[in-house]
Amino acid sequence: LQQTSRPETSMATHQCARFNNDPKLCHERAVKRICKYLLGTMNKGLIFKPDLSKGLECYVDADFAGGWSSGDQTNPASVLSRTGFV
């Protein structure tokens, strides 16, 4: 959420997540402050409007250990990579 639709909260969210295993009172206050900010700015953020004529496009940045050529384009679990179906 914080990277795709609310990038302005990235740093604060990351700093709170670093102390997830041993949170202190200051971390609780920081999370509450982030939540207050998000509640106050619900109408802000990035809005994605998909182009329904294109359908779903997915791009991967991996070659899946060289097994990309064994994919089947009729299989819904297959993803189109730059080198073929995965």
C-alpha positions in Angstrom: 0.0 0.0 0.0 2.6 2.5 1.0 4.8 2.1 -2.1 2.1 2.0 -4.7 -0.7 4.3 -3.6 0.8 6.4 -0.8 4.5 7.0 -1.5 4.7 9.9 0.9 4.4 7.6 3.9 7.2 5.3 2.7 9.9 6.6 5.1 7.7 6.7 8.2 6.2 3.2 7.5 9.7 1.8 6.9 11.1 3.2 10.1 8.1 1.8 12.1 8.5 -1.6 10.5 12.1 -1.9 11.5 11.1 -2.1 15.1 8.2 -4.6 14.6 9.9 -7.3 16.7 10.5 -5.0 19.7 8.2 -1.9 19.6 8.4 0.9 22.1 5.9 3.5 23.1 7.4 6.0 20.6 6.8 3.5 17.8 3.1 3.1 18.8 2.8 6.9 18.8 4.4 7.0 15.3 2.0 4.4 14.0 -0.9 6.3 15.4 0.4 9.5 13.8 0.7 7.7 10.4 -2.9 6.4 10.8 -4.2 9.9 11.7 -2.5 11.3 8.6 -4.0 8.6 6.4 -7.4 9.2 7.8 -7.1 12.9 7.2 -5.9 12.5 3.7 -8.2 9.7 2.4 -8.9 11.6 -0.8 -5.2 11.9 -1.7 -2.8 9.4 -3.2 -2.2 7.8 -6.6 -5.3 6.6 -8.4 -4.9 3.9 -11.0 -7.4 3.8 -13.8 -7.0 0.5 -15.8 -7.6 0.4 -19.5 -10.1 -2.4 -19.8 -9.5 -2.8 -23.5 -6.0 -4.1 -22.8 -6.9 -6.7 -20.2 -4.4 -7.8 -17.6 -0.8 -7.3 -18.4 1.9 -8.7 -16.1 5.6 -8.3 -16.5 8.1 -10.4 -14.6 11.8 -9.6 -14.0 13.0 -13.2 -13.8 13.8 -16.1 -16.1 12.5 -18.7 -13.6 15.8 -20.7 -13.7 15.7 -21.0 -17.4 12.4 -22.9 -17.5 10.6 -20.1 -19.4 10.2 -22.1 -22.6 8.1 -24.8 -21.0 5.1 -22.5 -20.4 1.8 -22.8 -22.2 0.0 -19.7 -23.3 -3.4 -21.4 -22.9 -2.7 -22.1 -19.2 -4.1 -19.2 -17.0 -1.3 -19.8 -14.5 1.3 -18.9 -17.2 2.7 -15.3 -17.4 4.1 -13.7 -20.5 7.7 -12.8 -19.9 9.9 -10.9 -22.3 11.4 -14.3 -23.3 8.2 -16.2 -23.6 5.4 -17.7 -21.5 6.4 -18.7 -18.0 
